Amino acid sequence: MKKIWFLLFAIISLAELISIVFDYQFLHQLSKPLILPLLIGYFLTSVSARNIYFLGALVFCWTGDVLLMFQNEELFFVFGLVAFLIGHVFYMMSYRNLRYNSMARGLLSTQK
């Protein structure tokens, strides 16, 4: 299952890159909102002990991505930035929980 999520993620990411290079708006509107849900699926099938903060960060960053697609409306832009802010707070909480007891050793990986 993990390989399927990765393959779908790679295909959609390639489609997003093609949409950017060749300025295909329809492909961009289709592929951009799918990138992070596929990454979330890959994460959920790849790890045994799931970090809820890391998952929350991915969800809020996906929300920010989708809201910023409608940045012509000022309210969507503001909510998109707020979603990214909350997502980054979740990332900080996630990595804070993944520290070794000795700060000299740095951080554990998100897979722990």
C-alpha beads as a LAMMPS data file, in Angstrom:
LAMMPS data file: protein, C-alpha beads

112 atoms
111 bonds

1 atom types
1 bond types

-500.0 500.0 xlo xhi
-500.0 500.0 ylo yhi
-500.0 500.0 zlo zhi

Masses

1 110.0

Atoms # bond

1 1 1 0.000 0.000 0.000
2 1 1 2.881 2.305 0.803
3 1 1 4.203 2.023 -2.762
4 1 1 0.821 2.942 -4.227
5 1 1 0.646 6.134 -2.145
6 1 1 4.196 7.022 -3.194
7 1 1 3.485 6.346 -6.870
8 1 1 0.326 8.478 -6.789
9 1 1 2.236 11.221 -4.953
10 1 1 5.005 11.142 -7.586
11 1 1 2.510 11.299 -10.479
12 1 1 0.526 14.186 -9.001
13 1 1 3.720 16.061 -8.088
14 1 1 4.965 15.665 -11.662
15 1 1 1.597 16.902 -12.942
16 1 1 1.901 19.946 -10.664
17 1 1 5.397 20.691 -11.963
18 1 1 4.181 20.385 -15.558
19 1 1 1.274 22.724 -14.781
20 1 1 3.698 25.323 -13.422
21 1 1 6.212 25.067 -16.268
22 1 1 3.615 25.178 -19.055
23 1 1 1.087 27.377 -17.201
24 1 1 -1.794 24.874 -17.362
25 1 1 -4.256 26.371 -14.899
26 1 1 -6.736 23.495 -15.052
27 1 1 -4.030 20.929 -14.262
28 1 1 -2.757 23.157 -11.459
29 1 1 -6.246 23.465 -9.944
30 1 1 -6.589 19.686 -10.119
31 1 1 -3.160 18.569 -8.901
32 1 1 -2.248 21.086 -6.194
33 1 1 -4.963 20.100 -3.694
34 1 1 -4.062 16.405 -4.090
35 1 1 -0.375 16.616 -3.168
36 1 1 -0.651 16.822 0.616
37 1 1 -3.519 14.302 1.024
38 1 1 -1.380 11.788 -0.866
39 1 1 1.570 12.646 1.364
40 1 1 -0.681 12.150 4.408
41 1 1 -1.753 8.759 3.059
42 1 1 1.877 7.786 2.549
43 1 1 2.736 8.935 6.075
44 1 1 -0.146 6.976 7.625
45 1 1 0.820 3.754 5.841
46 1 1 4.565 4.155 6.426
47 1 1 4.857 4.597 10.175
48 1 1 3.756 2.379 13.011
49 1 1 3.644 5.013 15.764
50 1 1 1.884 8.041 14.351
51 1 1 2.706 11.508 15.570
52 1 1 -0.620 13.359 15.840
53 1 1 1.108 16.746 15.825
54 1 1 2.897 15.963 12.577
55 1 1 -0.356 14.760 11.044
56 1 1 -2.110 17.929 12.236
57 1 1 0.644 20.025 10.679
58 1 1 0.163 18.316 7.327
59 1 1 -3.608 18.822 7.487
60 1 1 -3.345 22.523 8.346
61 1 1 -0.729 23.102 5.642
62 1 1 -3.030 21.359 3.137
63 1 1 -5.829 23.684 4.264
64 1 1 -3.528 26.657 3.731
65 1 1 -2.605 25.413 0.250
66 1 1 -6.231 25.073 -0.772
67 1 1 -7.281 28.426 0.692
68 1 1 -4.387 30.239 -0.972
69 1 1 -5.549 28.921 -4.329
70 1 1 -8.395 31.427 -3.959
71 1 1 -6.138 34.316 -3.000
72 1 1 -8.104 36.777 -5.134
73 1 1 -10.466 36.987 -2.186
74 1 1 -8.752 38.714 0.734
75 1 1 -10.540 36.579 3.333
76 1 1 -9.291 33.311 1.777
77 1 1 -5.773 34.734 1.718
78 1 1 -5.887 35.611 5.419
79 1 1 -7.386 32.243 6.392
80 1 1 -4.756 30.494 4.270
81 1 1 -1.951 32.293 6.087
82 1 1 -3.537 31.496 9.449
83 1 1 -3.798 27.817 8.475
84 1 1 -0.094 27.771 7.556
85 1 1 0.755 29.479 10.855
86 1 1 -1.187 26.852 12.812
87 1 1 0.450 24.127 10.722
88 1 1 3.906 25.425 11.551
89 1 1 3.035 25.589 15.252
90 1 1 2.051 21.922 14.969
91 1 1 5.392 21.189 13.258
92 1 1 7.217 22.839 16.162
93 1 1 5.194 20.827 18.687
94 1 1 5.900 17.664 16.712
95 1 1 9.648 18.169 16.640
96 1 1 9.698 19.303 20.259
97 1 1 8.274 15.916 21.230
98 1 1 10.924 14.164 19.151
99 1 1 13.966 15.448 20.989
100 1 1 16.476 13.231 22.659
101 1 1 16.889 13.817 26.368
102 1 1 20.384 15.080 25.672
103 1 1 20.144 18.200 23.504
104 1 1 23.632 17.525 22.172
105 1 1 22.234 14.670 20.086
106 1 1 19.652 16.790 18.225
107 1 1 16.265 15.574 17.030
108 1 1 14.766 12.186 16.370
109 1 1 13.152 11.583 13.008
110 1 1 9.427 12.127 12.461
111 1 1 9.055 8.378 12.026
112 1 1 9.532 7.650 15.759

Bonds

1 1 1 2
2 1 2 3
3 1 3 4
4 1 4 5
5 1 5 6
6 1 6 7
7 1 7 8
8 1 8 9
9 1 9 10
10 1 10 11
11 1 11 12
12 1 12 13
13 1 13 14
14 1 14 15
15 1 15 16
16 1 16 17
17 1 17 18
18 1 18 19
19 1 19 20
20 1 20 21
21 1 21 22
22 1 22 23
23 1 23 24
24 1 24 25
25 1 25 26
26 1 26 27
27 1 27 28
28 1 28 29
29 1 29 30
30 1 30 31
31 1 31 32
32 1 32 33
33 1 33 34
34 1 34 35
35 1 35 36
36 1 36 37
37 1 37 38
38 1 38 39
39 1 39 40
40 1 40 41
41 1 41 42
42 1 42 43
43 1 43 44
44 1 44 45
45 1 45 46
46 1 46 47
47 1 47 48
48 1 48 49
49 1 49 50
50 1 50 51
51 1 51 52
52 1 52 53
53 1 53 54
54 1 54 55
55 1 55 56
56 1 56 57
57 1 57 58
58 1 58 59
59 1 59 60
60 1 60 61
61 1 61 62
62 1 62 63
63 1 63 64
64 1 64 65
65 1 65 66
66 1 66 67
67 1 67 68
68 1 68 69
69 1 69 70
70 1 70 71
71 1 71 72
72 1 72 73
73 1 73 74
74 1 74 75
75 1 75 76
76 1 76 77
77 1 77 78
78 1 78 79
79 1 79 80
80 1 80 81
81 1 81 82
82 1 82 83
83 1 83 84
84 1 84 85
85 1 85 86
86 1 86 87
87 1 87 88
88 1 88 89
89 1 89 90
90 1 90 91
91 1 91 92
92 1 92 93
93 1 93 94
94 1 94 95
95 1 95 96
96 1 96 97
97 1 97 98
98 1 98 99
99 1 99 100
100 1 100 101
101 1 101 102
102 1 102 103
103 1 103 104
104 1 104 105
105 1 105 106
106 1 106 107
107 1 107 108
108 1 108 109
109 1 109 110
110 1 110 111
111 1 111 112
